[in-house]
Structures are given as C-alpha cells and as structure tokens.
Amino acid sequence: MSAKVTSSDKIEDLFPETPVRKIITPVERLMKVETTGGIVLIIMTLAALVWANLSPESYHHFWHMPFSMTIGGWTGAGDLHWFINDALMTIFFFNIGLEVKGEMTYGELHDPKAASLPIIAAAGGMLFPALIYLLLCPHGEHSAAHGWGVPTATDIAFVVGCMAILGKKVPHALRVMILTLAIADDIGAILVIAIGYPSGDGINFVALGTGFALLVLINVLFRIGVRNLLLHGVIGVAVWAFFVKSGVHPTIAGVLLGLSVPAKPVLAKGRLAHFAGSLGGALSGEAKDRNEQYEVFQQLKRGARESISMQERFFKPLVPWVNFFIMPLFALSNAGVEIKLGGVEIPVMGAVAIALILGKPIGIFLFSLLSVKIGISKKPSYPWKVLWGGGMLAGIGFTMALFVAGLAFDVGDRQDSAKLGILLGSFCAAILGTIYMNIVSKPHDAPEEPKNEAT
C-alpha cells in the first residue's frame, strides 16, 4: 500500500542526503528570508560610500574600465558601469515587469480602478518634489532652478531593498502599488530628461520603432502559441539592443518584455492530476517496458511545466539572482558618492533633500486620495497611514536623481551640492520611512497563490 502524499510533502525529502546538500540547504534557506537581500544591499551601499571617499580614484577607475558587447553587426561600447546599469539592470526591470504582469492578471492590479492608482500617484510624486524644489532653490541671475528635475525620480532598486528589510510589515498590495508607481516614475523620468535636459543626439526614432516592432512580434508569437524560449530570448536581446541604440534607457525594454510574458498556464487546473491518476502502475514503477515508463515520465514532466505559467517560471528563479547579485552589484557601482563639503551651496542641497523627504509622500498621498475621492481609482485595501509610509520610501531618489543632477548642472560646486542633497534626502527617506512603517504597519501574511486557468 502506497503512502498518501500530502501538500506538505517536499520532493527534496525524497532525495538522498549528500555532503553538497548539507552545505547548499542552509544557504538556500537564508536566501529565502525576505530581509536578507535588503541587508546585503545596505552592506554594499555602505561599502561603496567608504570606498569612494577613501580612494575615489580607484573607485571611479574600476567601474569605468572599458567594456563592450557585440551582437551580430551591432556593438555596444561603454564601461563596466554601463554594463551594470544598462544590461544587468534590464534583467532587474524584466523581473519587475513579470511581477506586475502577474498582479495585472490575477492580483491587485486586475481591477482597472486599482491599476490607475499607482500611475496617478506617480504623477503627484513627481510634481510636488519639483514644485518644492522651485520654491526653495535660490533665484536670480545664476538661478539653480534648472535642477527642478533632480528630486522627481524614485530609485526602485533601493525601495525594493527597504521593503525587503521590512518584510511582512509591507502589505502585498502596497508593494505592488509602489513597484508599479516606480515603473511609471521611471517612464516619467525619461520624459523629464527628454523635455528638461535634451542632449545633442536626441532620440533615434528608427531604432526605437524597430524595438517596439519586435516587442509586438513577441506578443503575436505568444498569442499564436509559439513558446520557444530560445527564439523569444534572441528577439528579447534584439529589443534591448535597439533600445540602447535609440537613446531611450534600455531598462524600459526590460519592463515591456516582462509585461509581454503570458501569466496563464497552458494546462487548466486539475488536468495534470487527472492525467497522473490515470497512469496507475506506470508511476509506481510496475511498468515492464522501460521505454513506456520513460515516455510517461516525459509527458508528466511536460505537463508539470505547462501547469505553471511562463511568467512564474521566469519570475521565481530570477528572484535570488536579482536580490543577491544584480542589486548588490548595482549598489556597489552606483552608491559611491564622494562627499565634498567645501563650496557647498546649502540652498541647493536643502531644496533637493526636502523635496525628496516631503515632496514625494505629499504628492503620492494627495493624488491618491484625490483619485479615490473623485472615483477614478479604487480605495486601497490598506490604511491611508500605511500609504503615507510607502510615499516616504518613494523619496529614495538616488541613482536616477544623480544622473539627472549630472545633466542639470555642470561639474562643480552646484552639482556636488545637488548630489549631497540627493544622498541626504534619500538616506533620510529610507531611514524615516522604515521606522514609520515599523510603527504604523502590522505584519501581513503573504497572499495566496492565484488559481491558474488555461489560456
């Protein structure tokens, strides 16, 4: 008589204990703890700050070592910093796009009214910091008003790190809302750069159009049932390359590719269980024909794979790579801001810091409240005071804000002052937001797995 298999049984328990498993198992358990990734991110951030201030020359020399990528006749030339920010971070944004796609299909963003809330909140979270900066920054002949775009951005990587540290203190619905808001914020930041700080090269619309055409092709292939991962991978890399060539930040390609992945499985719920139940002796090893048994297990393998959506198959394996490799590397290569106190313009530094600390939560909270009151958006499932905490965390501007500061001001005291303001504002937003959420938010259980349906 065979033992009854329950939902609590794990396939790992069936495998023999080996020396390698004794080493790997504790590491895997540690990596599954939500706060671990956030702690690693903080360590890398502090390491970058120490490195950049103790030996700024070696820090900048290391991350600006030449680095190039060649795909067919296309060559992307840059440095190690470029590779991390434009290539590896595209994988991070691809994973964010996958998570948002899952929520749009089954979760918090399935309702259009719920999906509209983070987009409207993102608009408020960009408008109010810009207005506060313009009110506080000095005016006159040599006005610093040109830096209005500096405090409008949210650094999604560091916000994700803070939410990881908070763990269950962040409601799942708020996490999804902040992730979607940050994506909308990034798209808004690209518009800010295009409108407020245009470069001489501009946007290559032919390359951008080709990238979007390939995105359409990927969606069409998924629609007609073409699920060859190699083919989709090659097209995805081409999309990224054309976005790089276009001048639009390629991380946007990562989000759009993630949103293109199907979030519904091929097999409907229960179909695999029905098939497995009909196999009888073949599963218990009673089949005499080994070829027949091989075919049965191959069919089960395919059925198990197709019972899980492609979105889940991509998203869950990527999470540890993102949390423990891409994000820490991103922090180490981007957080090294050299602190220069000589010649600091206090009004510029203060305007940037206050705009991030206060402008973000005020804008996000007020626009969210207004959109709910007038009936555009659905009221969130968590209290308004918790939404305010999410707005505080969104004040972590950091890397995108540093990039905009480099475009807004020439190298010198004013640019250094803006960067100090970003550093001060982002750290205060992270610390105050984390403390506030720990006080006002109660631990929330993770959401139940969605009930999958066949496409």
Residue, then its C-alpha position, 0 to 999 in steps of 0.5 A: m500500500s502506497a503512502k498518501v502524499t500530502s501538500s506538505d510533502k517536499i520532493e527534496d525529502l525524497f532525495p538522498e542526503t549528500p555532503v553538497r546538500k548539507i552545505i547548499t540547504p542552509v544557504e538556500r534557506l537564508m536566501k529565502v528570508e525576505t530581509t536578507g537581500g535588503i541587508v546585503l544591499i545596505i552592506m554594499t551601499l555602505a561599502a561603496l560610500v567608504w570606498a569612494n571617499l577613501s580612494p575615489e580614484s580607484y573607485h571611479h577607475f574600476w567601474h569605468m574600465p572599458f567594456s563592450m558587447t557585440i551582437g551580430g553587426w551591432t556593438g555596444a561600447g561603454d564601461l563596466h558601469w554601463f554594463i551594470n546599469d544598462a544590461l544587468m539592470t534590464i534583467f532587474f526591470f524584466n523581473i519587475g515587469l513579470e511581477v506586475k504582469g502577474e498582479m495585472t492578471y490575477g492580483e491587485l492590479h486586475d481591477p482597472k480602478a486599482a491599476s490607475l492608482p499607482i500611475i496617478a500617484a506617480a504623477g503627484g510624486m513627481l510634481f510636488p518634489a519639483l514644485i518644492y524644489l522651485l520654491l526653495c532653490p535660490h533665484g536670480e541671475h545664476s538661478a539653480a532652478h534648472g535642477w527642478g528635475v533632480p528630486t522627481a525620480t524614485d530609485i526602485a532598486f533601493v525601495v525594493g531593498c527597504m521593503a525587503i528589510l521590512g518584510k511582512k510589515v509591507p502589505h502585498a498590495l502596497r508593494v505592488m502599488i509602489l513597484t508599479l508607481a516606480i515603473a511609471d516614475d521611471i517612464g516619467a523620468i525619461l520624459v523629464i530628461a527628454i523635455g528638461y535636459p535634451s542632449g545633442d543626439g536626441i532620440n533615434f526614432v528608427a531604432l526605437g520603432t524597430g524595438f517596439a516592432l519586435l516587442v509586438l512580434i513577441n506578443v503575436l508569437f505568444r498569442i499564436g502559441v509559439r513558446n520557444l524560449l530560445l527564439h523569444g530570448v534572441i528577439g528579447v536581446a534584439v529589443w534591448a539592443f535597439f533600445v540602447k541604440s535609440g537613446v531611450h534607457p534600455t531598462i524600459a525594454g526590460v519592463l515591456l518584455g516582462l509585461s509581454v510574458p503570458a501569466k496563464p498556464v497552458l494546462a487548466k487546473g486539475r488536468l495534470a492530476h487527472f492525467a497522473g491518476s490515470l497512469g496507475g502502475a506506470l508511476s509506481g514503477e510496475a511498468k515492464d517496458r522501460n521505454e513506456q515508463y520513460e515516455v510517461f515520465q516525459q509527458l508528466k514532466r511536460g505537463a508539470r511545466e505547462s501547469i505553471s505559467m511562463q511568467e512564474r517560471f521566469f519570475k521565481p528563479l530570477v528572484p535570488w539572482v536579482n536580490f543577491f547579485i544584480m542589486p548588490l552589484f548595482a549598489l556597489s557601482n552606483a552608491g559611491v558618492e564622494i562627499k565634498l563639503g567645501g563650496v557647498e551651496i546649502p540652498v541647493m542641497g536643502a531644496v533637493a533633500i526636502a523635496l525628496i523627504l516631503g515632496k514625494p509622500i505629499g504628492i503620492f498621498l494627495f493624488s491618491l486620495l484625490s483619485v479615490k475621492i473623485g472615483i477614478s481609482k479604487k480605495p486601497s485595501y490598506p490604511w491611508k497611514v500605511l500609504w503615507g509610509g510607502g510615499m516616504l520610501a518613494g523619496i529614495g531618489f538616488t541613482m536616477a536623481l544623480f544622473v539627472a543632477g549630472l545633466a542639470f548642472d555642470v561639474g562643480d560646486r552646484q552639482d556636488s551640492a545637488k548630489l549631497g542633497i540627493l544622498l541626504g534626502s534619500f538616506c533620510a527617506a529610507i531611514l524615516g520611512t522604515i521606522y514609520m512603517n515599523i510603527v504604523s504597519k502590522p505584519h501581513d501574511a503573504p497572499e495566496e497563490p492565484k488559481n491558474e486557468a488555461t489560456 
